[in-house]
Amino acid sequence: MADTITIRLPEKLQKELECVVKAEKTSKSEIIRDAVTRYLAVKRFQQLRNQVLPFAEARGLLTDEDIFKTVS
């Protein structure tokens, strides 16, 4: 069962959210769930990247381009 969370948004952000809700014919909850999901995915990626960075640097993989070349 899902928990209920109450958030407070500045008026400008609330108005923008309402516009998106109407334009996309969706709900505030769906948009906020999607935003939180994306935020958490980015945070997980950043944490994983920080964990593997020392190993990558030790192998001379210093940039994203280095990694793409190695993987390709």
N, C-alpha and C positions, 0 to 999 in steps of 0.2 A: 504494500500500500504506500502511496506517495505521501510525503509530508507537505504541509502547507507552510510557505515562507512569505512573510510580508516584507516588502521593500518600499523605500521612499525614493522617489525620483524627482529631480528638479522639474518645474513646470515645463520648461522648454523641451526636455527629454520626453516627458509624458506626451506632449503634443506631437513630437516626431514619431513616437511609438504608435499613437493613434492613427497617424497618416499611413504608416506601414501596415497596420492591422487592416485598415479599410482597403488599401491598394492590393494587398495580397490575399484578402479574404481569409484571414487566419485569426488566431487569438493572441493576446498579450502573453499568455502562458507559454504558448508554442514558441514564440519569438525569444522569450527569455530563456526557456529550456535550451534552445539552439545556441544562444549566445554563451550560456554557461558551459555547455558541452564543448564548444569550440575553444573557449578560454582554458578549460581544463586540459584539453588535448595539446594546446600550445605549451602549457606549463609542463606537462609530462614530457613532451619532446625536448624542451629546454633542459630539464633535469637529466634525461638520458644523454643528451649531447654533452653536457658538462661532465658526466661520468666517463664517457668514452674519449673525450678530448685528449687527455694525457696519452692514451694508447695510440691515437691517430697521429699526434705530434711526434711521438717516438718513432713512427714509421715514415715520417716525412710528409704526412698528409696535413697540410696547413690551411688549405682553402677548400671550399665546396667544389671548385673545379678539379682539384687534385683527387678528390673522392670520386667525382663523376668519371674521370679518366680511368681510375683504378677499377671501378665497377663495370664500366663499358667493355 
